[in-house]
Amino acid sequence: MAENVTVARPYAEAVFRLAREQGQLAAWSTGLGTLATVVVNAEVAVCISNPNLTAQQKADLVATAAGPLPGDSANFIRVLAENDRLSLLPEIADFFETLKGAEDGIKEAIIYSAFPLDDVQRQKLLGELETHYKTKLNPDIKLDPELIGGVKVVVGDQVLDASVRGKLAAMATALRN
């Protein structure tokens, strides 16, 4: 849902700036994760989409369900409720985490592997990738048996294809030329 991400981005950027100014990035990260979990709950989702409830009632419901939250969270929830944006909290939390990772010098990495990786393999691969990309990585490892063997790594807009399938495709291209 590109539209949700587009609408969620300014909220995430605003709360990120606030959290950074207050030195509460970790607290806000945890709080937004909790809020995102609350609003995806089926019962809460029905309530926040109910037109018979006021924005204040919806904000109170979400804040109560989430429990203790950092600093200005109550105001943030109220603003989201008044603008009918509470359902965007998962996207806001995701974008906040991306901004926080960039602040901490950590990039998101999607690693596609043909086979499951044990802890030793995962740590060795992650060390090599962090050296290659010259940054800390937050890996998301996914299985893709179509790779035949090896891995394919996506970090931002960069792709590192060290899979058997990728090498076979490169060989086929070279033979055709």
C-alpha positions in Angstrom: 0.0 0.0 0.0 2.1 2.8 -1.3 -0.5 5.4 -0.3 -0.3 4.3 3.4 3.5 4.6 3.4 3.2 8.1 1.8 0.8 9.3 4.4 2.7 7.6 7.3 6.1 9.0 6.4 5.5 12.6 7.7 4.2 11.3 11.0 7.2 9.0 11.4 9.6 11.7 10.5 8.0 14.1 13.0 8.0 11.6 15.8 11.6 10.6 14.9 12.7 14.3 15.2 10.9 14.6 18.5 12.4 11.4 19.9 15.9 12.4 18.8 15.6 15.8 20.3 14.5 14.2 23.6 17.1 11.5 23.5 14.4 8.9 23.6 14.9 7.0 20.3 14.9 3.5 22.0 11.8 4.4 24.1 9.8 5.6 21.1 10.9 2.6 19.1 9.5 0.3 21.7 6.4 2.4 22.2 5.6 2.6 18.4 6.1 -1.2 18.2 3.6 -1.6 21.0 1.1 0.8 19.4 1.4 -1.0 16.0 0.7 -4.3 17.7 -2.3 -2.8 19.5 -4.0 -1.4 16.3 -3.6 -4.6 14.3 -5.6 -6.5 16.9 -8.9 -7.4 15.3 -11.0 -6.0 18.1 -9.1 -2.8 18.3 -9.2 -2.4 14.6 -13.0 -2.7 14.6 -13.2 0.0 17.3 -10.9 2.5 15.6 -12.8 2.2 12.4 -16.2 2.7 14.2 -17.6 6.1 13.1 -19.8 6.2 16.2 -16.7 6.6 18.5 -15.1 10.1 18.9 -11.5 10.6 18.1 -10.8 11.1 21.8 -12.5 7.7 22.6 -10.4 6.0 20.0 -7.2 7.7 21.3 -8.0 6.7 24.9 -8.7 3.1 23.8 -5.4 2.7 22.0 -3.4 4.5 24.7 -5.0 2.3 27.5 -4.4 -0.9 25.5 -0.8 0.0 24.8 0.1 0.7 28.5 2.9 3.1 29.6 4.4 5.0 26.7 7.2 7.6 26.3 6.8 11.4 26.7 4.4 12.9 24.3 2.8 9.7 23.1 -0.6 10.7 24.3 -0.5 13.8 22.1 0.8 11.8 19.2 -2.0 9.2 19.5 -4.6 12.0 19.8 -3.3 13.7 16.6 -3.5 10.4 14.8 -7.0 9.8 16.0 -8.2 13.3 15.1 -6.9 12.8 11.6 -8.2 9.2 11.4 -4.7 7.8 11.0 -4.5 5.3 13.9 -4.5 2.4 11.4 -1.3 3.7 10.0 0.7 3.0 13.1 2.4 -0.2 11.7 3.7 1.8 8.7 4.7 4.7 11.0 6.6 2.2 13.3 8.3 0.6 10.3 9.5 3.9 8.8 10.6 5.1 12.3 12.8 2.0 12.6 14.3 2.7 9.2 15.1 6.3 10.3 16.5 5.0 13.6 18.6 2.4 11.8 20.0 5.1 9.6 20.8 7.3 12.6 22.6 4.4 14.3 24.5 3.5 11.0 22.5 0.3 10.6 21.0 -0.7 7.2 18.3 -3.2 6.6 19.5 -6.3 4.6 17.3 -8.9 3.0 19.3 -12.1 2.6 17.8 -14.8 0.3 19.3 -18.2 0.9 18.7 -21.5 -0.9 19.1 -23.4 2.4 18.5 -22.6 6.1 21.5 -21.0 7.7 22.7 -22.1 11.2 23.9 -19.6 13.7 27.6 -20.0 12.8 26.9 -19.6 9.0 24.6 -16.6 9.7 27.3 -14.8 11.8 30.1 -15.5 9.3 27.9 -14.3 6.4 26.8 -11.2 8.3 30.4 -10.4 9.2 31.5 -10.6 5.6 28.5 -8.6 4.4 29.1 -5.8 7.0 32.7 -5.6 5.8 31.6 -5.5 2.2 29.0 -2.8 2.8 31.1 -1.0 5.4 28.1 -0.7 7.8 26.2 -2.6 10.4 23.3 -4.6 8.9 20.0 -5.7 10.4 19.4 -9.0 8.4 16.1 -10.5 7.4 16.9 -14.0 6.1 14.4 -15.6 3.8 14.5 -19.0 2.1 14.4 -19.2 -1.7 15.0 -22.7 -3.0 15.0 -21.4 -6.6 18.4 -19.9 -6.0 19.7 -23.6 -6.2 22.7 -22.6 -3.9 24.3 -19.6 -2.4 22.7 -16.3 -1.4 21.3 -13.1 -2.8 21.6 -10.0 -0.7 19.6 -6.8 -1.0 20.7 -3.7 0.9 18.8 -0.6 0.0 19.1 -0.4 -3.8 22.2 -2.6 -4.0 21.9 -6.3 -4.9 24.7 -8.8 -4.4 23.8 -12.0 -6.2 26.1 -14.9 -5.1 23.6 -17.6 -6.0 24.1 -20.5 -8.3 21.1 -19.4 -10.3 22.6 -15.9 -10.7 25.9 -17.3 -11.9 24.1 -19.6 -14.3 22.2 -16.6 -15.7 25.4 -14.6 -16.1 27.0 -17.6 -17.9 24.0 -17.9 -20.2 24.2 -14.2 -21.0 28.0 -14.4 -21.7 27.5 -17.4 -24.0 24.8 -15.6 -26.0 27.0 -12.6 -26.5 
